[in-house]
Amino acid sequence: MKLPIVAYGDPVLKRKAIDIDKDYPELENLIANMFETMYAAHGVGIAAPQVGLSIRLFVVDASPFAEDDAPELKDFKKVFINAHIEEEEGEKWEFNEGCLSIPDIREDVSRHSIIHIRYFDENWVEHREKYDGLAARVIQHEYDHIEGKLFTDRLSVLRKAMLKSKLDAISKGHVKVDYKMKFPALKKKR
């Protein structure tokens, strides 16, 4: 089932998410729905806060990058539960990022090239892994969501000020998307 994606301005996107346990209700369905929602919106990752749930869960499928830049991402489809980045290292590099919660805005974001992360997969197997390049980038972007951060928070004050009217328009629903969204400004009017 495709879930509505929460738009910029909703408080759930700025809240630090909480860990969950194996008994989280309907977790398997939620994971399946998040993948379906992500694919329908042509994304490579989506985090639970983006579907209105302040829990430490995100899914990624970076295989679209394999076609152009990163053949090693051909089968890079993963579920991250209760993830915690333990270390970021390496050179910082810029890459043009977008976000399903912030449609029609893409900006260059600087991030470390290597991460060390601890997480559980969908079978509750614990992993401690190291990622670099585009894999690290996708994970860092989704990880930011469960930390209550958006890629726009990583922009300069000046750049963010220049985007303010576009960001305000998104929160009011003044954006065209081909997927279902929930807009915070519209929610308040009801």
Secondary structure as UniProt FT lines:
FT   STRAND          5..6
FT   TURN            8..9
FT   HELIX           11..14
FT   TURN            22..23
FT   TURN            25..26
FT   HELIX           27..40
FT   TURN            41..42
FT   STRAND          45..47
FT   HELIX           48..51
FT   STRAND          57..61
FT   HELIX           63..67
FT   TURN            68..69
FT   HELIX           71..73
FT   TURN            74..75
FT   STRAND          77..99
FT   TURN            100..101
FT   STRAND          102..120
FT   TURN            122..123
FT   STRAND          126..132
FT   HELIX           133..146
FT   TURN            147..148
FT   HELIX           151..154
FT   HELIX           157..171
FT   TURN            172..173
FT   STRAND          181..182
FT   HELIX           184..189
//
